[in-house]
Amino acid sequence: MHDAQNPTPSDQRPDYSDEISLVDLVATFIRRRRVFYAVFVAVTLAGLAYALLTPNKYQYVSLIQVAQKDETRFIQPPKTAIATLENRWLPEVQTAYRAKYDKKMPFEVAFSNPDDTGLIRFNSSAIDENSRAVESAHETLISKVSDYQGRLIKTEQASLKSQIQSLERTVELLKGEKETGEAIASAIEKRSRLELELEGLDEVEVLVTSRQSPGRIAPKRSLIMIMAGFLGLMMGVFMAFMSEFAASVRDRLASEGAQ
């Protein structure tokens, strides 16, 4: 009675007959190793072809100093100039390129302003055959900045000259009056300050135009080959087991058809 109620250890052992062992996996892989080799080699060769056939890409940089009133003040803040470049002048250049070549401009132009400077940096990444197009785009954009800020400079110069002339007339008038020494001194001081501001006006200075990086920035051929090898390994293993699965399904269907 006691034996009937308590099953033996053999009755309690789980049934693992449907589980796949590590030995089965290895055996399956060995049977389908040719599939693995074929997929691995094909993917690796495809990665090698991509790495070798992809044209070299370089970085192109232009650098300008915006127009200045003096060492600390700008005719137009660099960030304002960058906003105008991004939202007005760059789209105009892109539209002109599309109209001329009937295709999208094959590179981008990014702008940045190094901290605490009046510099604007133009950055583009392009293949060597597009270097002339990059240079043309950068020159056009620099020209637009120079022309616009040049007009601001001329406006500022006209304003300063007008104020200087007004002060000169004021000084001449005060010279004939009594007890005007303090007023004359103040007017002369202000005129001198305005003359210094006039002399301190500097137009846009182009420092670098479309300078190519010493070495390519892409493609990273070693990285491509590593990724191709890793992808080939994963796909090879996957396809090896998929081919075994497909063969098993085919055999099952064949046996059921024979019955």
Beta strands, then each sheet from edge to edge (+ up, - down):
strand 1: 57-65
strand 2: 110-112
strand 3: 119-127
strand 4: 205-212
sheet 1: 2+ 3- 1+ 4-
end
